[in-house]
Amino acid sequence: MSLKLAAVVVAAAFSNIAGATVVDVSGQYTLQYSVAAVAGQSHEYVFNYAITNVAQGYAGSQTGLDGFTVYIPTSATVLSATVPTPYVGAPGFWSKGPSSSLSLGGNGSQDMVAPTGYLAYTFWGQNTESVYQQTGTAHFSLTLGNVSLGTNTVGISSYYGFATPPTGQQYVTNQYGNYSTFTTQAVSAIAAVPEPETYAMMLAGLGIMGAVARRRRRQG
């Protein structure tokens, strides 16, 4: 039904952490997000996301939330990720994995192309049983290493099968059906943290530059 990524089924886990923020996504979804540091580890964080389908898809049909994308730095380490359970049941499942973009094929306004230095880490619902219908809430998480914190663009994709989305809503069509994408800002990993060796190389380079500058002053 959706673009295929390597499928790994993992039990979903989400806990409300103090400071969690809820944002409205065009009146179609609500996105709750929070972050927690991994105990005893520097530059490792768990990013939690909960997406509630407010008004996407046709009520009573298996259309609605079908994809979630967040940009992560290419040098980040993906330590783990959790996907939601199917909304209806077997044989539905969700897949996850990185790519250079979220491409639905067609109208560029519905695509998410990762900026330089980032990958589009995407969760995809597979089969209509996976799709979260109106009032349904899907839980996602990413545990990343070698990152720092900030806000970043995330994308939420809706699936309409081969039914046409409401008038006025932008969508694209590929061999799997019609899709709409909504974007917003959420807590995320925004930059990689230089490894200790990188710092050492930078300091060594600065030391060499300083020595050269001193030598030039003496020669002058």
N, C-alpha and C positions, 0 to 999 in steps of 0.2 A: 504494500500500500504506500509506503514512504520510501525515501531514499534509503538505501541499505548501508549500514555500518556494521562493524564487527559486533555480534550480539553476545552480551554477557549479562546474565540475569543475576541480580544481587538484591537481597532484601533491603527495602527502603527504610531509612531511619531519619526522623526529624524531631528535634526538640526545641521548644520555645526558649530562647536565650534572652536574658535581660538586654534591653536595647534593640530588640528586633523592630524593624521598620516595615510598614505596609504602604505600598504605593498603588494608586489607581492607574490602570493601563487602558486609557481611552474608553473607560466605562465598560470594557469587554472582559477584563480580568482584574484580579487583585494579586499583587505579588508581595509576599512577606519574605524578608531576608534577614539573615544575621550571620555573624562570624564568631568563631571561638579559636583561640590559640591552642595548639597541641601542647599538652603539658610536658615540660622538660625539653622542648625542642624550639630552637630559634628559627624564625622565618618559615614556620609551618602552621597552616591554618585550615580549619574546616569551614567551608562556606555552605550555609543551609538556605534552601529556597523552597517556598511553598506557594504554588500557583492555584488560585481558585478560578474556575470558569464561571463568569457571571452571565454572559450573554452571547457566547459564541456557539455556532452550529445551530441546527434546528432542534427545538425541544422535542424530546421523545425519539430522537434518532441518534445513531452512533456517529455523530459529527461533533467536532470541538477541538480541545487542546490535543495537539499531536506532536509538538516539538518545542524544545527549549534550548537556546544557545547562549553561551557566555564566552567572551574573549579571554584567553589566558596567554601569558608570555610564552614564547617558544622555548625559552630556557627554564621555565618552571618544571618541577617534577610532579607528575600526577601520581600521588601515593594511593589514592582510592577514589571511587565514585559510587554513588548509589542511585538506582533508578526506581521509579514508582512501580507498584504492582499493576497489572492490567485493570482497567476500570470495570470491565464486565467479567472477564475470565478467560479460560483457555479457548483458542490457542494464542491469545494475545501476549505480547511481551514488549519490553522497551530495550533499545540498544543505546550504546554510548560510545563516544570516541572523538578524537580531534581531526580537523581538516583545515584547509586554507580558507574555507568559506562555507556559509549556509547558502546553497544555490538551489532554488526551487525551479529554475529553468523557465525563463520567460521575462516577465516584467521586472526590470532591474530594481524597482522600488521595493520589491518583496525579497530581494536577496541581501545577505549580510556578508560582505567581504572583509575579512580580518585585516586590520591595518598592519603595516610593517612591524615585525617583531612579535606578532600575536598569531594565535591559532583560534579558530572557531570550534570550541568544544561543544558538541551537540548531542542531546538526548532525543531519540526518535521513537515514537510509538509504532509498533509493527502490528498490522492487522487492525480491523475496526474495533476489536475487543479491547484494544489498548487505549483508545481515544477517551479522554475525560470529557463527559458531557456537562451540560449546564448544572451548576451547583457542586460539581465534583472538584476535589482538591488533590493535586499531585505533589509529591514531595521529592526533592532532588538534593544531592549534596556532592561536593567536591572537596577532597583533601589534597592540598598542594604544598609542596616544599619549594624553597628558594624563591620566595615571593615577598612583596610588601603589599600593604593594603591601600585601597582607594575605591572610587566608584568607576563603573565601566558600563558600556552598553550591553544589554542583554536583549534577546529576541524571543518572542513567544509565537509559535506558528499554529494556526487553526486548519483543520481538515474538514472539507465539505463533501468528500466523495465526488461524485459527478453531478451533484446538485449545485446550482448557482448561488453564490453568497448574495446577501441583500444588496439592493441597488445602492450605489454610491460607495461601496466598500471595494478597495483595490484587491485584486487577487491574481494569481497566476495559475496556469493549467499545465500539468505534465501528464505522463502516462498513468500516474496513480490517482489523478483527480484534481480538484481545485483547492488552493491554499491561500490564506491571508497571513501576513506577518505584522506583529506589533512590537515596537521597540521602546525601551525605557532605560533608566539608569538604576543600577543596583550595586551593592557592595561586591567587590571583586578583587582579584589580584591584578595590579596594574603595572608592576615592574619587577623584573628579576633582581635578586640581591647578589652582588658580585661575590664570587668565592674568595676565600682567604688568599689563594694564590694570585688572584687578580689584583687585590689590594697590594700584595707584595711587589708585583710587577709594576704597578703604578708608582709606588714609593721609590722603587729602584730607578724608574725612568726619571722621576723628579730629581733624584740625587744626581744622576748623570747630567741632567740639564743644569743643575746648580753648579756642578764642578766645571762644566764648559763655560758658564757665565763668569765664574771667578777667574778662570784662566784668561779669558778675553780681557777682563778688567786689568789683570796684571800686565798683559802684553800691551795694553793701551797706554 
